[in-house]
């Protein structure tokens, strides 16, 4: 069964995230390890105890929608002593946003704990006055205004990028892009998710026919809550098609030189769930025997140095749970097979896995802070120039460097596999806006979709012309 929309045909009754802390007989140590601790998983673990799992593909009538109404989100300056901050807030039901950052912690505090939190006297700034209200505003999806007259051969309107959209509309948008570029594109299905949803994407090419040139390979939305990544990857795809159709010399040269394989949503179950049940959901929706906690971090499940300690979690309930074996998620089975096919063909010139947030360009490797790609010096030059080009649009500054030493350790990640196993020439993670406390974190205002996309497009044009 292929599930397309991921939307429930009934009304969900919200349950407060803070009430789950208070009502359910679940205890998980908050912040036990820098990359494992997750208060989000704390209440989801409890939720799973009392709400039986019926299907990972659709919301059942027994499931509840998590409410963040009244939660206040803060950025806490740690001054490179995150451990002491975590101890100070250990008795507060704080939900962390960022998994590990030595300079700051971003946390959401339920209304009943805000006063207690503020009395700690920590150095903070406010991300969201009311996280629930921000989520509600972000979730005002604009209807997709399709061009129903296929004879017009017109691309969808750019107004698409003024709002976030439902999972079903995203699937239709990709189909519409392809149908308006029929001679130089095809839909691709890299495989299916745990819940039966298609890992739908699009393949673009120029002169010489399809599969005749090195691959440019893009992923978006591996982490469900990172909605802006979907929009940015779609915008880049749109600009490639539009530029080629308008005979833009620079764009035409790119499509004539490379084949583009683009997967805007590689975690469709998680993405759909983040729209219907829990806006801050991160992982896929695969249950595990022996645990009530749901989901595996797909970006810790790639079979490259997966077994090493320190860059992922073996705890079922962790946000970075890596699975019981390397590559044991349905999504990873599909993605690895598709990646290996591209690598065995004309090879992969450039891979980018888009995430949010933090404004980083992250190079290999994540598994070891001393490990470097063979062409590290060249990649650093490319990353620096890409960051400078991005900044020319709106002044947005991206930090760049090897993933482990620049941000934190990750094992079983996509860029590590693409570099170490699939032999991609360049394989990066790009963490999109925002960086600062006023930016909104994962709940990026819709007004920032286009600026985020435009600055990425300008950076990517430079990168593609010089890689």
MILO-972632 format. One line per 8 residues: their letters; for each residue x, y, z of C-alpha. Coordinates in pm, 1 decimal. Each point is the difference from the previous one (the first is absolute). Layout:
N
A = X,Y,Z; ...
//
This chain:
467
XXXXXXXX = 0.0,0.0,0.0; 131.2,344.5,-93.3; -118.8,268.5,237.4; 3.7,339.7,-166.8; -139.7,262.5,230.9; 84.7,-97.2,356.6; -296.6,201.5,126.7; -255.2,-144.7,236.5
XXXXXXXX = -370.1,1.0,-99.6; -112.2,106.3,345.2; 61.0,269.9,255.1; 294.3,-40.5,232.8; -45.9,98.3,361.4; 306.8,185.0,127.1; 180.3,-107.8,312.1; 244.8,231.0,173.1
XXXXXXXX = 361.7,-108.1,-16.6; 44.9,108.6,360.1; -300.2,-205.1,113.4; 164.3,-310.1,-140.2; 295.7,61.7,228.6; -232.8,20.7,298.1; -249.3,-277.0,-75.5; 193.0,-289.7,-145.4
XXXXXXXX = 206.4,-257.1,192.8; 315.3,43.7,-201.7; 342.1,108.1,114.6; 284.4,80.7,-238.4; 303.4,186.9,121.8; -1.2,348.1,-149.9; 328.3,95.6,-162.5; 181.9,-319.8,98.8
XXXXXXXX = 229.8,29.9,-297.6; 54.8,295.7,-229.2; -127.8,-175.0,-313.2; -246.5,-240.9,159.3; -209.5,206.5,238.2; -335.2,113.9,-129.3; -291.2,120.2,202.5; -207.5,-24.3,-313.9
XXXXXXXX = 53.9,-373.9,2.2; -75.6,-1.1,371.1; -361.9,89.8,-49.2; -27.4,-198.5,-323.8; 121.4,-307.1,183.2; -281.0,47.7,247.9; -246.0,62.0,-276.4; 89.5,-331.4,-158.1
XXXXXXXX = -73.8,-185.4,325.7; -361.5,103.3,2.5; -72.8,49.9,-368.3; 32.7,-333.2,-182.3; 180.3,2.2,-329.9; -238.0,-91.0,-280.8; 180.2,127.6,-305.6; 311.6,204.1,-65.7
XXXXXXXX = -148.9,123.8,-325.0; -304.9,180.6,129.7; -122.8,165.9,315.8; -245.0,-220.3,187.9; -299.7,131.9,196.1; 177.6,-97.0,324.8; 302.5,216.8,-64.1; 18.5,351.5,132.9
XXXXXXXX = 137.1,315.2,-148.3; 277.7,142.4,214.2; -71.3,358.6,103.4; 276.9,248.4,70.9; -240.8,274.5,101.2; 154.7,219.2,266.8; 350.3,-138.4,-41.3; 267.6,269.3,-2.3
XXXXXXXX = 319.1,-73.9,-190.9; 336.3,134.8,111.6; 358.2,-0.2,-119.3; 236.8,-52.1,294.1; 359.4,116.1,-30.0; 221.8,-274.8,138.5; 340.4,167.2,-28.8; 134.8,-340.6,-103.6
XXXXXXXX = -120.2,-162.7,320.1; -317.9,-170.4,-116.5; 29.3,-272.2,264.5; -56.6,240.5,288.4; -297.9,158.5,-176.0; -158.1,-341.2,-53.0; 38.3,-75.6,369.5; -166.0,328.4,95.3
XXXXXXXX = -307.2,-66.2,-214.4; -18.9,-375.0,68.1; -311.2,39.5,216.9; -183.2,209.1,-258.7; -200.2,-162.5,-280.0; 218.2,162.1,-264.6; -30.4,-124.4,-356.6; 331.7,49.6,-182.5
XXXXXXXX = 4.0,111.5,-363.3; 367.6,-25.0,-86.4; 155.8,-335.3,79.6; 350.0,113.0,83.8; 158.3,340.5,-17.7; 278.3,112.4,228.5; -95.3,367.5,-23.7; -371.7,-9.1,70.1
XXXXXXXX = -303.0,-213.4,77.6; -340.7,67.8,-152.6; -283.3,-125.6,219.6; -378.8,26.5,23.4; -142.0,43.2,349.9; -365.7,-74.9,89.6; -196.8,292.8,139.3; -4.4,-144.1,351.6
XXXXXXXX = 379.9,-15.2,14.4; 86.9,334.3,-161.6; 17.4,188.8,330.4; 212.4,-273.7,156.3; 229.2,2.9,-301.4; 39.9,377.6,-2.3; 92.6,-0.7,369.5; 310.6,-200.9,-87.7
XXXXXXXX = 148.4,323.8,-130.6; 149.5,-151.3,-312.8; 113.5,213.9,-292.0; -285.0,-44.5,-247.9; -179.9,151.5,-294.0; -349.7,-86.8,-118.4; -59.6,-213.1,-308.0; -380.2,-20.7,32.6
XXXXXXXX = -226.9,175.0,248.3; -264.4,-265.7,-64.9; 125.1,-296.6,-197.4; -352.1,-129.0,-57.5; -112.5,330.3,-151.6; 303.7,5.6,-228.4; -73.5,-354.5,-114.9; -363.6,89.8,-65.5
XXXXXXXX = 103.7,296.9,-213.4; 250.6,-206.9,-194.4; -264.6,-268.7,-57.3; -234.8,228.3,-193.5; 65.9,-185.2,-322.5; -91.8,189.0,-314.6; -196.7,-201.3,-256.0; 203.3,-122.8,-292.4
XXXXXXXX = -123.4,192.7,-302.7; 69.8,-248.4,-275.1; -3.4,69.2,-369.7; -270.2,-246.2,-100.9; 44.3,63.3,-373.6; 287.7,-232.6,-82.0; 5.2,125.2,-359.1; 145.1,330.9,120.7
XXXXXXXX = 324.6,-169.7,105.6; 52.5,260.9,270.3; 188.6,-56.5,322.4; -189.0,47.7,326.7; -12.9,350.6,139.8; 286.4,124.7,216.6; -264.6,84.0,260.0; 52.6,-361.6,106.1
XXXXXXXX = 302.2,123.6,194.3; -199.9,250.5,206.1; -133.3,-269.8,231.8; 63.0,-346.3,136.5; -212.7,-279.7,-143.6; -147.5,-340.1,73.8; 185.3,-318.1,-84.4; -256.5,-81.6,-271.1
XXXXXXXX = 50.8,339.1,-164.7; 376.4,-46.5,1.7; -40.4,-328.1,-185.7; -227.0,165.5,-254.2; 237.3,293.8,-42.0; 284.5,-232.4,-101.0; -228.6,-176.5,-246.1; -99.4,334.2,-147.6
XXXXXXXX = 360.7,110.0,-38.8; 75.2,-319.6,-187.3; -306.5,19.3,-225.0; 108.3,346.1,-111.9; 350.8,-117.9,-92.2; -89.3,-332.3,-162.5; 285.4,-31.2,-248.9; 272.0,53.3,256.6
XXXXXXXX = -134.0,-149.8,321.1; -162.0,-299.9,159.6; -148.9,-82.1,336.5; 209.4,-230.0,214.2; -99.2,-220.5,290.2; 303.7,-92.8,205.0; -214.2,-245.9,197.0; -260.4,1.9,273.9
XXXXXXXX = -7.7,105.4,363.3; -100.2,-218.9,293.2; -355.2,126.4,-43.9; -10.5,-65.7,-373.2; 52.6,353.8,-122.1; 206.0,58.5,-310.9; 341.6,162.4,25.7; -102.8,208.2,-297.7
XXXXXXXX = 239.6,218.6,-190.9; 92.2,131.7,-340.4; 284.5,-63.3,-242.2; 106.1,288.0,-227.1; 237.3,-3.4,-295.5; 104.4,208.8,-299.6; 168.3,-90.0,-325.8; 130.9,-350.7,-49.7
XXXXXXXX = -297.6,-175.7,154.5; -63.4,-129.6,348.8; 252.4,-187.1,214.3; 280.6,109.6,-230.9; 191.9,232.0,233.6; 131.6,13.5,358.4; -266.2,30.5,268.1; -98.6,298.3,208.8
XXXXXXXX = -194.4,-156.8,286.0; -213.2,190.0,254.5; -197.3,-103.4,309.0; -244.4,203.0,206.5; -211.0,-61.1,310.8; 183.0,-297.8,145.7; -99.1,149.1,336.0; -374.2,47.6,1.3
XXXXXXXX = -23.8,334.0,181.0; 239.2,178.9,-237.2; -273.5,123.7,-232.4; 196.4,278.2,-165.3; 233.3,-257.0,-156.4; -286.4,-138.2,-208.3; -79.6,345.3,-132.3; 361.6,87.3,-77.7
XXXXXXXX = 67.5,-322.2,-190.6; -320.2,54.9,-198.9; 103.3,357.7,-78.2; 337.7,-111.6,-133.2; -175.7,-258.2,-216.2; -243.4,262.8,-126.0; 282.2,237.8,-93.6; 187.1,-268.5,-192.4
XXXXXXXX = -307.5,-79.3,-208.6; -103.7,361.9,-47.3; 351.0,108.6,-97.4; 38.9,-280.2,-251.5; -334.9,77.2,-159.7; 94.0,368.2,-26.8; 338.2,-85.7,-153.2; 190.3,151.8,289.3
XXXXXXXX = 355.6,-73.2,-111.6; 136.1,-70.6,347.5; -282.9,-234.2,98.0; -1.8,-174.0,-336.1; 371.6,-67.3,35.4; -62.7,-170.4,335.1; -271.3,-232.5,-129.2; 205.4,-77.6,-308.5
XXXXXXXX = 294.3,-95.3,222.1; -171.1,-198.0,276.8; -297.3,-222.3,74.2; -194.2,124.1,304.3; -165.3,-251.9,233.3; -211.5,182.5,256.1; -192.9,-143.6,297.3; -170.4,286.0,188.9
XXXXXXXX = -150.3,-220.8,275.1; 196.9,-310.5,98.8; -192.4,-46.4,327.1; -362.4,18.5,-118.6; -154.7,-178.0,300.2; 170.2,229.2,247.7; -80.3,309.0,-204.3; -368.9,-88.9,-21.9
XXXXXXXX = -4.7,-72.6,374.9; 158.3,336.7,75.3; -293.9,161.2,-179.8; -275.6,-199.1,167.1; 125.0,-91.6,347.2; 326.2,146.9,122.6; 161.4,299.9,-167.1; 336.5,-78.9,161.2
XXXXXXXX = 16.9,-364.0,-109.5; 342.8,-88.8,-143.9; 39.6,-372.1,-77.8; -181.4,-244.6,-224.9; -307.8,-186.4,130.2; 132.5,-354.6,24.0; -82.8,-185.2,324.4; 254.0,-226.5,164.1
XXXXXXXX = -53.6,-328.3,180.0; 57.3,38.8,371.2; -67.3,372.7,16.7; -301.0,228.8,2.6; 208.9,280.0,-150.9; -46.5,54.0,-370.9; 246.5,95.1,-268.0; 358.8,-15.6,-116.9
XXXXXXXX = 217.1,290.8,-108.3; 52.0,-80.1,-367.2; 308.9,220.2,-1.0; 165.9,-225.9,257.9; -91.8,-321.9,-181.9; 229.5,9.0,-304.7; 234.8,-302.3,-9.2; 328.4,186.7,30.2
XXXXXXXX = 174.9,1.7,338.6; -346.9,-55.0,146.0; 144.1,-217.3,275.8; 229.8,265.6,145.9; -98.7,156.6,333.4; -64.5,364.0,69.8; -177.7,123.3,-311.5; -345.2,-152.2,48.7
XXXXXXXX = -207.3,-172.9,266.4; -89.8,-360.8,72.6; -298.3,113.5,208.9; -335.0,-63.3,-170.8; -140.7,325.6,135.9; 284.7,225.5,-105.9; -38.4,253.7,-278.1; 318.4,-145.4,-152.5
XXXXXXXX = -87.8,-369.5,39.2; 206.9,-174.3,-265.0; -193.9,-325.3,-35.6; 80.5,-357.1,98.8; 223.8,-59.1,-300.0; 154.1,212.3,-270.7; -245.8,75.1,-277.5; -294.8,-172.2,168.9
XXXXXXXX = -268.3,259.6,-76.4; -214.8,-38.4,-312.5; 92.4,352.5,-102.6; 370.4,-82.4,25.5; -38.0,-320.2,-198.4; -151.1,211.5,-277.4; 243.1,290.8,23.3; 310.7,-217.3,11.9
XXXXXXXX = -109.0,-201.7,-302.3; -80.4,314.9,-195.0; 325.9,166.8,103.8; 204.8,-305.3,-93.2; -165.3,-9.5,-341.9; 99.2,360.2,-66.1; 352.8,-64.6,123.1; 34.9,-304.3,-224.9
XXXXXXXX = -121.4,197.7,-299.7; 170.9,322.2,-95.5; 100.6,69.6,358.1; -114.5,268.1,242.7; 160.8,339.3,-48.2; -184.7,182.4,277.7; -231.1,-108.8,280.1; -177.5,241.8,232.8
XXXXXXXX = -223.4,-93.3,291.8; -198.4,308.5,107.4; -89.8,47.0,366.2; -99.3,274.9,239.1; 109.0,184.3,199.0; 324.6,180.6,85.6; 143.7,137.9,-327.1; 279.5,-249.3,-56.4
XXXXXXXX = 170.2,-157.3,-299.4; 130.3,-329.2,139.6; 266.1,-204.6,-175.9; 108.0,-360.9,66.9; 48.3,-155.8,241.1; -245.0,-27.8,287.6; 123.7,-325.2,153.5; 346.4,126.0,103.4
XXXXXXXX = 104.4,357.9,69.9; 346.5,-63.6,-141.2; -113.9,-172.6,-320.8; 0.3,194.2,-326.8; -105.8,-71.7,-356.4; 284.8,-60.0,-244.7; -81.9,326.6,-178.0; -61.6,193.2,322.1
XXXXXXXX = 195.0,311.6,-99.2; -197.0,36.8,-320.4; -329.0,-55.2,181.5; 88.5,269.3,253.4; 65.0,245.1,-282.9; -331.1,-88.3,-162.6; -184.6,27.9,331.2; 151.6,337.0,82.3
XXXXXXXX = -86.2,142.0,-339.5; -349.3,-148.9,15.4; -53.0,158.5,341.4; 119.4,335.8,-132.7; -234.6,-25.9,-297.5; -294.5,-84.3,226.0; 77.9,306.1,211.4; -19.8,228.4,-302.7
XXXXXXXX = -378.6,-44.9,-16.0; -112.6,111.9,347.6; 314.6,4.5,210.7; -71.9,-343.5,148.3; 325.1,-146.6,130.5; 67.7,-372.6,-13.9; 273.2,-166.6,205.1; 185.5,-274.6,-186.5
XXXXXXXX = 235.2,-283.5,84.0; 15.8,-375.3,72.2; -321.3,-120.5,159.7; 141.9,-153.3,317.3; 242.1,276.3,92.4; -231.5,282.0,-108.6; -325.5,-114.5,160.7; -7.8,-346.8,159.7
XXXXXXXX = 76.2,-365.4,-61.6; -238.0,-206.2,-213.0; 26.5,-365.1,-94.6; -200.5,-165.1,-274.6; -62.6,331.5,-177.0; -72.8,54.8,-367.3; 304.9,213.2,-92.8; 234.1,-249.0,168.2
XXXXXXXX = -149.5,-287.4,-200.5; -3.2,200.0,-322.1; 366.1,91.1,46.9; 141.5,-318.7,148.7; -208.3,-265.3,-176.1; -167.6,154.7,-305.6; 311.8,202.3,-86.7; -181.8,325.1,-68.0
XXXXXXXX = 247.8,271.6,-90.6; -171.1,248.8,233.1; -260.2,-89.7,265.5; -130.4,261.5,240.7; -265.8,73.5,254.9; -139.0,353.2,-22.9; -183.6,125.7,307.9; -235.7,279.8,-103.7
XXXXXXXX = -128.8,303.7,187.2; -18.3,115.2,270.3; 313.4,35.3,210.2; -93.3,268.8,251.7; -244.8,-7.0,285.9; -255.8,213.5,-180.5; -26.3,-229.9,-299.5; -254.1,-254.1,123.1
XXXXXXXX = 195.0,-325.7,-3.9; -187.2,-279.1,-176.6; -314.7,213.5,-11.6; 129.2,236.3,-265.3; -258.2,262.5,-103.9; -139.8,-51.5,-348.2; 124.3,347.0,-95.1; 353.9,-139.9,17.4
XXXXXXXX = -57.0,-284.3,-245.7; 81.0,203.3,-311.0; 302.3,181.5,144.7; 136.9,-334.9,119.5; -58.4,-153.4,-341.0; 137.0,292.4,-200.5; 325.5,18.4,193.2; 44.1,-376.6,-37.7
XXXXXXXX = -66.9,19.9,-372.5; 269.9,262.2,-41.7; 244.9,-204.7,204.2; -81.8,-320.3,-184.5; 42.5,162.7,-340.7; 352.9,94.4,102.2; 68.7,-347.0,138.3; -131.8,-184.8,-303.8
XXX = 204.1,217.7,-233.9; 319.9,-65.3,194.3; -22.5,-345.8,154.0
//
